[in-house]
Amino acid sequence: MMQFKPFIIINHLVITKGKNHVYNEPFKSGVNIIRGKNSSGKSTIADFIFYALGGDLNRWKKEAISCDFTYIEVNLSGNLFTLRREIRESSKAGMDIFNGSMQDALLSNISNWLRYPYSATGNKESFYQAILKELGIPYAKSDNANSITLHQLLRLMYVDQMTSLDRLFKFDRFDNASKRKAIGELLIGLSDLNLYEYRLRVQKLESVLDNKIKEIQTLHKFFGSEIKTSEEIDKEINRNIKEINDLELSLESENNVVLDEEESSLVSGLRQETRDLQNKNRGLREQYVSINFELSDSEGFIRSLHARLEAIGDSSRAIDALSNIGYQYCPSCFEPTKLYDLNHCGLCGVEHHTNSIALDPTFKIRKEIEFQIAESNINSVNRQKEISIISSELEATTTLLTNKKWLLNTIEKPTKQIDQKTRELFLEIGRLNSEIQQLSFSKARFANLYDLYKERDATQNELNGLTDKVNRLEGQLEREMASKKKSISSLTKAIIQADTNHEEAFINAESIEFDFGEDKVSIDDRVLFSASSMVYLKNAFRLALLQASCLDKSYLYPRFLLMDNVEDKGMEADRSHIFQHEIVRVSNEIKVPHQIIFTTSMIAPDLNDSIYCVGGFYHEGCKTLKL
């Protein structure tokens, strides 16, 4: 079967309590129906699936929170993994990932699992970053409140019962229009999150610029007319230095006298200070060279790790390509070979083990190298900080050494008995030095203001550049979005028009519009219908989105849909049956790997006990969780 990546297919779900498996059911590609009476635990299983894949749950049912772990075997874009999460009320649990089947995972030693935190740390990626990397979906390298996480993406793949009917996304406490818009653009293949990052940066820069301007205005009021620019102060200091140099030249012609005892002691002290500063300066330079060498060596090591990672990726792709080769002739004797299906070796005909086909032998090696890269990057950053500190200290030491040498040279110069003219020259030099000190002090006083000027100008320049970039990218995106919207709207229209004799607006629909940012879908500019019609429309749009992703490989939507409200809000049985048949129709028409899981208390008679059903028919005496 042809594959459009990324895709998520759940193979198996296990819920544990103590040593018992309170839920243990296999799933398959295509349609999966969890059926049973109301209050039999169907929604609990839907929530567990959402949570096991990386979603956040803040409200647990009593029966659910009494359980301990979720284990879910998933096919992530062709590679098999088992994911384990501890069930916690906080919903901030990390995740353990095993590269292999559920059966092997449950029997495996803990050392064969990789532990990932809920949030990324300096040298450890979060579980959602690891999963998105395996799926091939872009993600933000930073991990903060504005990050697009796996939970955020799953909000567009899970239709739950608790979210308002007029909303496309599952409810989230930290939701906002920018985030929803970015999720929609990402999943339909129009953005790689760069535009979202730029938009966030523009918002932050606008706030920073506003604060800088207010700070500058405050300092202007405080200093008043005293303010001089850094350039003006430097100009005055340089002028004074030139005058001092000229005055010192006037003293060069003077003859010398013998240094007295006090001056000799001062000279001796200055010489010792000069030697100490020279030694310190030499040590700092040697330290600078040593750390620079370490930094260069570390950068070379990081480049080699990246090259190894790329080589492993090439090897993995080569294995995938070669594993699908069908041999028409034996490469040894050149005799014609038999033709085998994809479940058997194309040469010898040996049957593949179901789980071995999807295993990625490079997974653990890749993660170890990625960890080494993260550690090395942290070391490089620390080395850069050390170099910066040493450079500042070296500069200060060099300046002090220069001053000490100048002072020593001045004292050791032969001088004459001080006459009136010489005294006047020394007084003028002293006055000019004092003025330089005052100018330097003023410069220090205004330093914060000068920094604010620079920061304001740099912020304004960055803001202007980013604003232009955002406008340009949004212009390109709008043209591509129109084509994608047309496709999704057309597919949605076909699904709602199968719902005959229930909603006139569905049958006569001409235009179906949707907006990820505004979190809504409308028919001919109308967004409000009867409760059951809004349920049907919401689910129809989600089903159409999945269908569109299976017709267009540019989508990054993972070809997975979980629905827990196909007959919510008083929907009649025959209307629910119509939608259930639409789900089966759409799935049967799709030619690439995908998965649709839905719950129902009104199973269509011809679908009951069919190949699509998962588990039995649940009721009061036989609930989903065997507690």
Secondary structure, DSSP 8 states (H G I E B T S, - for coil): ----SS-EEEEEEEEEETTEEEEEEE--SEEEEEEB-TTSSHHHHHHHHHHHTT---S---HHHHT--EEEEEEEETTEEEEEEEE--SS----EEEESS-HHHHHHS-GGGSEEE-SS--SS---HHHHHHHHHT----SS-STT---HHHHHTTTEE-SSS-TT-SS---TT--HHHHHHHHHHHTTS--SHHHHHHHHHHHHHHHHHHHHHHHHHHHHHHGGG---HHHHHHHHHHHHHHHHHHHHHHTT-------HHHHHHHHHHHHHHHHHHHHHHHHHHHHHHHHHHHHHHHHHHHHHHHHHHHHHHHHHHHHHHHT---SB-TTT--B-----TTB-TTT--B--HHHHH--TTHHHHHHHHHHHHHHHHHHHHHHHHHHHHHHHHHHHHHHHHHHHHHHHHHHS------HHHHHHHHHHHHHHHHHHHHHHHHHHTHHHHHHHHHHHHHHHHHHHHHHHHHHHHHHHHHHHHHHHHHHHHHHHHHHTTSTTT-HHHHT---EEEETTTTEEEETTB----HHHHHHHHHHHHHHHHHHHTT-TT--S-SEEEES-TTTTT--HHHHHHHHHHHHHHHHH--S--EEEEEESS--TTTTTSTTB-S--BBTTB-SS--
